[in-house]
Amino acid sequence: MSTDTRGFEARQKGGNLLEIRDLRIDGFSNDTWHKIVKGVDLVVNRGEVVGLIGESGAGKSSLGLAAMGYAKPGCKITGGQVLFDGEDLVGCSEKRLRELRGNRIAYVAQSAAAAFNPAKRLITQTVEAAVCKGLKTRDEAEADAIELYRKLQLPNPEQIGYRYPHQVSGGQLQRIMTAMAMICKPDLIIFDEPTTALDVTTQVEVLASVRILVEHYHTAALYITHDLAVVAQMADRIKVLRHGNTVEEAPTSEMIADPKEDYTKSLWAVRNLYKDPSERDSVLLRVQNLSASYGQHKVLDDINVDLPRGRTICVVGESGSGKSTLARSIAGLLPPTHGSVLYEGKALPGDLQQRGRALLKKIQLVHQIPDTALNPRHTVGEILSRAVQVFKNLRGAALVAETVQLLERIELGETFYDRLPSELSGGQKQRICIARALAADPELIICDEVTSALDQVVQEGILKLLTDLQRQLGVTYMFITHDINTVQAIADEVIVMKSGRIIDQGLKTDVLAPPYHPYTELLLSSVPKMETGWLTGILEARSAAPSAVVSS
Amino acid sequence: MSTTINPVTQRKPFKPGRSRRTRIWKAFARAPLTAWFGVVVVACYAVVALFAPMIAPYGEAQVFPEAFAPWSSEFMLGTDQLGRDVLTRLIYGARNTLGIAVITTALSFFFGVSLGLVAALFKGWVDQVLSRSIDIVLSIPGLIFSLMLLAIFGSNIWSLILIIAVLDSTNFYRLARTSGLSVASMEFIEAARLRGERPSWIVFREILPNILPPLVAEAGLRFCFVFLTISALSFLGVGIQPPTADWGSMVRENATLITYGDITPLLPAAAIGLLTVAVNFVVDWFLHNISGFKDEH
């Protein structure tokens, strides 16, 4: 275990750790092989963090896995070399790969919740790799794990390992997975979008602790993400990928200051969408003194909101602040315990079942995760035409024509009619969800974090689509998000929520401008900025003024 | 929608291409050899069962003077202990055994899955009442319970079918409820409720297609178990009543011949075995198609 390559000196000396040459990966779908990665070169030096960035389908994850000599089921490496410390991992024996993986190369997956075994304690899973490979005894490994928990700034590092995965938050789980990857002190860690699923305030904590750890052990890392501002905080060098090809590669500061290629510039531009807020004309829906709870647990406490007609109202707040619950109460999925919802001055029945079709038609909900919101066994045509059939009472050719028109409205064509959801990208699936809501000709569409599972280029497309639709149809949006950039892009008015209460609301220009509510300021300051020193700066500022940090 | 021009009207109307039928044809075109084998065997059995009176050389209960006759041109597979033609009995047995097994499995699938999905969708007291009733049925040993019920309702074919179907549906119920629960919490179910869909639509159009793979696998297995149950009941004298031919009792009736090195009594057993293998080949192929776990090459 104490070979020379793993010493600090060797790591600090630099030199190639991972060298990928002309790598080609093919994937199988729709009965044919497609090229996913088309000859990419990549070098990671010892102790260096390289950021891989690109939209979904750019081949970043496939490349990340290939760095471990692994190809996903349905994919194969068809050419090129993956040299790890001089050893070619392509065509390497499974036995040798098993020795390397987890030990000298580790992997941190995107969804920590899905990557942990729910039936085992966290510390058991953290030390598993080290113990199985015979690198450490269980006691040593556990002591190391606790040390890592401490370095990752987890609360109560001695005890937290003895909990089960469902007993800690998403951000903590992601940090524990990083500890799991670090337990063997690997030379290289591959981070595959480790913070994409987290909200902004949690993301900052995870980013900070990951960076501290990587710097402390001089571990080299491959950091895969679609968020430029995040990668700017983490990486020494950035490589931009698109359609399986390299677009450009440069040191971080150079890349941020002066991107060469148009495509890279377009990635930069997404963050600059802005909508001028307009004052309200009339109120479409009024929420009065609304409280709601799941069993004994009170989630919403005395909420008063007006949704202005034809405008977009954004609800922001961290996870668990009750944003989605508010949406569910308005939609009738969770009857309130107190208070009422007035639609155009008339009280809405709290329970969905007491609302007639005419009422259901007016309020539509678009869910956060399109994968679970579309029935995987129905084709796009079946999904959309059913909604049209229910709300517009059309049959036969008229039904098909109306459905195709819907597809065109969301900028997808009739070629999508016969596809299954599994044959669509994330952004296309979300468009189908939006189309299903539009099928009802609704007056209010509640969008529950509809863009947070998508990468930035796709996000931009969806946001533009929503804005265009509002201009054409005059529909009202209640838009739930934790992303301040999205708010800037789409909102007229903003509500800030925390722990089931509204703590600030008003026109976007008023809420998101000084003087801030302290919590709004925390949210705003947690949004990564496109500067290399932003994370360092924000952490210093917060440790200087600890009162600004609101603990979860 | 009236604010924009309808671009579709200027073009020839779009026709959806991928109907269910074309999808099924595509699947057939790509079927592996084992699936073809299964389909062909099942089809042969079905033809034999449907046209039994035309195919069989003699009548189902026609008795000839010579018992235990050897294989000959007159009796292709010999005669049984009462002098009935074995080939004829095998052909009629296909009709009876297969018919009963298919109807029983279909009924128990329908009972079990409908109730299971209703429990999964409504949860609360509906689920409690249904699940506890099923628990009560499950707490009584199956064979004893069916014996008791057969004694009460009399041993005719329809009560046999209904009793086995009801007792077997507990398995489908539990499976449908468990897998249905996880699907019922998905957001597309919520979307359907927000659309004001009726429970029957949600159960049969939204949930059922998603939980079909485990249910079909279970049905393939249950189909074979029904043979065994019927044979066991026939052995105890309350199953299919003579002179109706069924494969299970044919094995038992001629079992003595095995001692003399004659394989005739094993033929009905082989018929059951071949059908079991064929049915499961078809089920496997179906699962492979529906689950989307295509081969990696």
Interface residues (C-beta under 8 A of the other chain):
Chain A: F28 P73 G74 A331 G332 L333 L352 R355 G356 R357 L360 Q364 L365 H367 I369 T372 A373 L374 N375 P376 R377 H378 T379 G381 R386 A387 V390 F391 A397 V400 A401 V404 Q405 E408 R409 E414 Y417 D418 S422 R436 A440 D441 Q472 L473
Chain B: M1 T3 T4 N6 P7 V8 T9 P13 F14 K15 P16 G17 R18 M186 E187 F188 E190 A191 R193 L194 R195 G196 E197 E206 P209 N210 G292 K294 E296 H297
